[in-house]
Amino acid sequence: MSVTHLNQVELAARWKISPRTLERWRWTGDGPAFIKIGGRVVYRLEDVESYERTQLRASTADTTPKPAA
């Protein structure tokens, strides 16, 4: 079984956000689960995709995530 990992820069590029946003989310406990080994932070692709599913909304007024399918 092969697990794909994304580093902070790769995930920030995927979502078109600043890498600093990911750093802030890690500090506040928001965002997807991550792995930290030594000073290196990586995100498992399966965790990123799971987090993306939890962020689905029906409208901009909807504040509760839709259940993952």
N, C-alpha and C positions, 0 to 999 in steps of 0.2 A: 504494500500500500504506500503510495507516494503522497506526501502532504505538501501543498504549495504554500509558501509563505510570502508575504509582502512586507517590505520595510516601510517606514514612515513616509518616505518620499514617494514611493510607488502608490501607497494607499491615498495619499493626499492628491496625487495626480489623477487617480481613478475617480475620486469624488470632486475634483476641481476645487479643493480647499487648501488653505495654508497648512504646512506641516506643523506650525505652531498651534493651530486649532487642535490637532491630534494630541499634542503635548499637553495642552490645557485640559482636554477631555480625560486623558489618563490621570492627571492630577486631581480632577474633580470626581472621577469615577464614572464619567459618561463614556459613550462610544462603545466600540466593540471590545471584546476580550483581547488581551495581548499577552505575549510571552516576553519576559525579560531575562536574558542570560548574560551575566556580566553587565556591560553597559549597552548591549545591543537589544533593541526592541523590534519584534516582528509580530505580524498578525497572520494567523492561519486563514487561508482563503475561506474555509468552511465557516469560520466565526464571522468573517466580514459579510458573507452572503446571508447568514442567519440574522445578523444585526440589520442588514438592509431590509429583510422581510418584515422585521418587527417595526420598521419605520413607515410601512404603507399606511396611507390615509385615504379616506373617501373624498374629503374636501379640505380646503384650507382652514375651515372652521372646526374640523374634527381634531380634537386634542388627544384622543385615545387611539393607540395603534390597532390596526386590524389584526386578528389572529393569523399566525403563520399557517399557510396552506400545507 
